[in-house]
Amino acid sequence: MAFKIIGIILVIALIAWVVAAFVFSFGAHPAPNMLGIGSAFEGNLQLPAEKIAKAFADARTKMLEVNAAGSHLKTASAIGAWLSFAATAGITLIIGFLGRPLPAPAGQPDTSGLSIPLTRTIGLLAAAAAVLTAFGSLAATKAEEHFKHADELRTMIVQSRKAVLDAKTADEAQAVLDDLALKMGR
């Protein structure tokens, strides 16, 4: 009876931890910040300010999309990890509650084993745990790649902003904007 109470307490603790992890967003990765082109900016020679502002707004939108995708993957990774943990906990609980007790030292061993449906359930949970562990790991890796890419895009935007402001001609500024648009598409 004590083990059943401990098992129930552990399940309640697991549920509380999962809820807390999603409510408080442990390890959230906020979007990178960056300066705008500035409200006093009037354009660069023949390039109008609207064209430059639109190019940087599009680049910022792309950066935020990449960061948001990383956040979604990080959440998917956490869900996969928790579901994997729940599957392995389910296996443990099934064995703990329904497993056969050890025989007395002089008694006959119990060779009846678990029922076929329980054995299949354990196999299904074990397979789900393996797949979810792999999924969670891959999603976490991809999330970190997206976050790194968003940071690289931010750096590219900041450098392009400086290059546009420092450009001597409209052609130089347009080349910077074209390069930015090309790199943002990758």
N, C-alpha and C positions, 0 to 999 in steps of 0.2 A: 504494500500500500504506500509506503514512503517513496518508492521509486515512481509511482504514478503521480504523486503530488509534485515531486521534483520535475518530472516530465511536463506536467501542466504549467508549472511556474516558468520553466524554460521556454515553452511555446508562447506564453504571455509576454515574456521578456523579448523574445524574437519579434513578435508583432509590434511591441512598443518601440523597439529599436528601428524597425523598418519605417514605421510612421514618422519617427523623429528624423530619420535620415532624409526623407522627402520633404518634410515640413520645413526643416531648417537648412536644407541644401548644403550639406557639408561638402567642401571642396568645389564650390561653384566657381566658374571661370568667367569673370565679367568681360564684356567687350572692351577691346583696347581703346583708349582715348586718343584723340588727335585734334589739332587745331584746324579751324576752318580757314578759308582763304582770307577772311577778314572783311568786315563790312565797308571799310574805306577803300578797298581795292577797286580800281576802275578799269582794269584790263591791262593788257600788255601790247603796246603799240597798236597794231591793227586787229588784234584778237579781242573780242568783246568779253567783258567780265562774265556775262551769262554763259558763254561757251566754256570758259575755264571753270566756273563754278559747277556747271553740269557735269563736266568730266570728273571733277573731284567728288561730287555727290554720288555719281555712279560707282566710282572706285570705293567710296566709303560703304555704300550699300553692299557691294560684293564682299568687302571685308567683314561686315556684320553678318552676312549670310553664311560665310565660312565659319565664323565663330559660333553662330547659332547651331550649325550642323554639328560642330564639336560638342556643344552642350547637349544636344539630343543624343549623340553617341555615348557621352559620358553617363547620361541617365539610363540609356539602354544597357550599358555595361553594369551599372549598379543593379538594375532590375534582374539581369541575367545572373549576377552573383548571388543576389538574395534568393532567387528561385532555385538556383543550384544548391544553396545552403538548405533551403526548405525541403528539397528532394532528399538530400542526405539525412536531414533531421527526421524526415518521414520514415526512411529506412530504419534508422535507429529506434524510433518509437515503435514501429511494427515489430521489430525483433525484441525490443524491451518488453512490450506488453503481451505479445503473442508467442514469443519464443518458448522453447521447452526448458524447464528447469533442469539443472544438473542433477544426475541421480545421486542417491546416497552412496557412500563408498562401497557398501556391500550389496547394494541393490542392482537390479537389472537396468542396463542403459535404455533410455527412451529413444527408439529409432524411428518414431513415427514422422518426425519432421513437420514442416509447415505445409499447409494445404496448397494445392496447385494454384488457386486464385491469388493467395498471398505471395507465393513465389513469383508469379508473373508480375504482380504489383511491385515487388521489390526490384525485379529486373527492369521494369519500365522506369521506375524512379532512378535506378542507377544509370540507365541510358540517358534519361533526361538530365541528370546531374552532369554527366560527361559532356553532352552537347551544350548545355547552358554555360558550363565553365569555359569551354572553347569560345563560345559566342561572346561571353563577357570579356574575355581576354582580348579578342580581336577588336571588339567595340572600344575598349579602353585605349588600345594602341592607335586606332583610327582617330579617336577623339583627340589624343595628344598631337597627332599629325595635323589635324585641322586647327588646333589652337596655335601650333607653331606657324602654320601657313598664314593664319590671320595676323599674327605678330609680324611676319615678314611683309605682308601686304600693307600693314600700317607703316612700317619703315619705308617701304617703297612710296607710299603716298606722301609722307613727310619729305622725303628726298625730292620727289617730283615737284612738290609745292615750292620748295626752295629753288629748284632749277627753273621753274616757270617765272618766279619773281626775279631771278637773276638773269633771265634770257635777254639778250641784246636786241633780238629781232623777233618778229611774229613767227617766222619760219622756225627759229630755235624753240620758241614756246610751243608751237604746234607739234614739233618733233617730240618734245617731252610728253605732251598729252597723248600722242599716238603710241609712244613707247609704254606709257602707263596703261592705256586701254589694252594694248597687246598683252602685257604681263598680267593684267587683272583677269584676262580670259583664260588663263592657264589653271 
